[in-house]
Amino acid sequence: MNQPPAFPVSTATAEHYRWGEGCDGWHLVKTAALSIIQERMPAGAREVSHYHERAYQFFFVLAGEATLEINGVPHRLQAQQGLAVPPLVVHQLRNESGQELHFTVTSQPPSHGDRILV
């Protein structure tokens, strides 16, 4: 998809995928230049520690509490808070709370295929 859809997008209509430990993602915007994904992460789940060679990312918490570790430093993000992660910076998102975490991750350019595990 090279252009955003010309209709309202939601998790009910967006392309869905599953990842990690029971997590869900929905591609709200999926173009060659920009990716916006809404994700759901159950309590106790985490992604693997990694970095991106090209993608600049912004994580924004919609509901719940996230721990976003950047270069070994944990940052707690509450609902309506976000944090940017530049390229080449090691990071890991975790849900250390007892409730589901809902967040968006915006990547420019898209991060799929640009992930280096550490």
N, C-alpha and C positions, 0 to 999 in steps of 0.2 A: 504494500500500500504506500503510495507516494504522496497522497494528499489526505488530510484529515477528512472524516466523513462529513457529509452535509446534513446530518441529522443528529439529534441529541444522543449522547453515549452514556451508558451506565454499565454496571456490572452484569445486568441482565442481558445486555446486547453486545458487549465487548468480547473479543477473543479471549478465552479463558485457558489457563494452564496451571498445572500443579507442580510444586517444587519442594525440595527439602523435606522437613519433618511434618508433613500434613499441611503445608502452606498453599495458598491460592494466589494467583495473579491474574489481573485483567488488563489487557492492552487498551487504554483509553485513547492514546495517540500513538501511532506506530508509523513513522516515516523514516526515510533515509537520514534525516537530519536531527530528529527529535523523538524521544520515547517518554511517554508518561504512563506509568503503570500503577494501578491501585492494588494493594496486596493485603492479605489476611494471614496472620501468623498466630497459631494457637499458643497458649501459655506454655512456657518452657522451651519453645522452639528457638532455633538459631540458624543463621546462614554460616557458611564456612568463611574463614578469614581470607581476604583476597584484595587485589587492587585492579585497576583498569589502566591500560596504557594510554587511551585516548579520552575516554568518557569522563566528563565532569558531571557529578550527580548531586541532587538535592533530595533529601529525605524529609517528609513532612508527616507528622503524626495526626491522624484524624480522630482516633479513639484509642484509649489504652495508654500504655507507657512503654517506650522503647529504650534500650540501651544500645547506643551506637558507639562502638569502640573505634577510635581513630589513632593510628600509630601507637597502640597500647594504652591510650587514655580513654576511659569510659565516660560517656556523656549521657545523662538521663534526659529523655525528651518526653514531655507530657503532651496531651492533646493540644493542638493548635501551635505546636512548636516544631521547628525544622532546623536542619544543619546541612551545610554543603560539604562535599568531599571532592577535592580536586583530583585529576588524574595522577597516577603513580603513588597514591597514598593508601596504605594498608588500612582496611576497615572491616568491621563485622557488625551486623545488626542482630540483636538478641531480644527475646521477650522473656525477661526474668520475672515478670509479674504473674499473678494467678488468673489473669483475664486475657481474652483475645486482644490482639493488637491489630489495628487497621491503619494503614499509612499509604502515602504515595511516594514513588521514587521517579524523579524526572532525570533523564540522562541525555546529554548532548555531547557528541553524537550518541546514538543508542549503544548500550553496554553489552548486548548479547554478542558473543563471539570475541569479546574484548576483556575477558576475565582471566586473571592470573592467580592461581591458588598459592598461598604461602604456608 
